Amino acid sequence: MSLQDHQPPGHSHSNTPNPARPKPSAALRAKVFTRGDRNPAIIDPQPAGGDTDPHLDGAKEKELPRYNTAGQQVNHAGYPITRFVQPDGESGRHGLHPWHFLRICFRSTSTASKYTNLLWPFTIAAMIMHFAFPHHQLWVFITCYIGMVPAANLVGFAGQELARKIPKVAGVILETTFGSIVEIILFMVLIAGGNKNVAVIRAAILGSILANLLFCLGTCFFVGGIFHPQQTFHEAISEVGSNLMLVAAVGLVIPTIFYNSLTGRLSPSSLETEALRISRAAAIILLVAFCVYLWFQVRSHHGLYEDILEADEERDHDRHKDLAKDKLTFTESCVAVLIALIFVSFMAVFLVQQIEFMVHERHISDAFIGLILVPIVEKASEHLTAVDEAYDNQMNFALSHVLGASIQTALLNTPLVVIVGWGLGIDMSLNFELFDAVVLILAIIVVGNFLRDEKSDYLEGALCVMVYVLVAVTAWYYPNPVTVSGTASAENGVNGTAAQAGGQGNVTAVHDVVERLVRRAMEEMGGL
């Protein structure tokens, strides 16, 4: 063996390059400055040959269970694993320890989540302002809006800790559900306020989906693309999610298409009644679809999803740091969830009470509050979690959270608020603003195109965020409904204004636009 064979990599006695060593490609040179280059197989998982699934390649072999001298299975830290608890979720403790509880909750899941805990004074200030200074309505709204962020973040963190105490796929679904529970609470508080909040709920439903698909997913693509030249994800995550979203969107907008297509042909009262009946039928069908989707993920295909997510865990460049962090016990996780839900409920009630003031006194439109303001704050924890996963090159986890939250909004949260409104005698129909419905379909088509190649980069993320900003600007200038009980697009057929003189022409134009969008959506779904 020659002396040069003993030299460390990159060292040579001569300034001339080694002719036997191939010159690195441009793509490899670009990867030198990325964090994931510590394991090149993770970044470029394409196999050299064979039939290995490229999405699962680059992951280390699954570790065999570890056992202590007493024969108990232990995790990486040597703690005996409690039954049903995942190894990386074992805390090694039992019960409630206040100091550990506060320290772990403040640390949270990531640096961004940790900094959101600095906003807890706004949560306390919001409660003080509401009870002691209720006449300062603007400040009550501002403090409640900001104070919702740390409370929602605690819900997400506690849900994540609790999810580690159960099987992996069920844990991801539970974690996504806790991310959406803030939205459920807001919807329930809004619907309890009566018909005056129906327009805000409609906008918030579609705004939540748009915030997930455009803003959150775009931010994931952008942040992940900055630190990793190109990220990949599994088709089982992207294809099933995008197809479900397209089907859910069709179910959501059918009452809107029905209403606008028959404006001028039926009486306003009959049209409202029929649209309400269709909405309630759609809510029941969407709930059934959610149950089928849940069974698909948890029971019939759970093995596939577990393999994908376990392989994705190995992509995390700082997984060793996450494993070394202290964990909450099962009791502490439940206590954290309970505390977070209490604060979230208070913030939601106080926030909803100020919406009417913001609309009428501060002249902020219902569309902007529902489409932009409410979804951003209610999904704060979910967005932080997904972006942190994209930052760690765990795109399958990030997509599971983003698409899973959107699917839950469409197939679970929306039917729930319709059915609860039905029980309360409130006309909670899915007769959305035509603008909202068209933007939703367009957004799903855009995202579906980006997911088709199962790869992402920062350019796609920047484009998604730009589309969302454009929607936000348009929503700022979008007018309020003419009356509280209906939508602006619906009022043209109700009030008999001058707009109804050209109503038939508008209906024809609407019908043509919707027909082209549906045809385009079907083509996209066939191409996925």
Beta strands, then each sheet from edge to edge (+ up, - down):
strand 1: 66-67
strand 2: 73-74
strand 3: 231-232
strand 4: 455-456
sheet 1: 1+ 2-
sheet 2: 3+ 4-
end
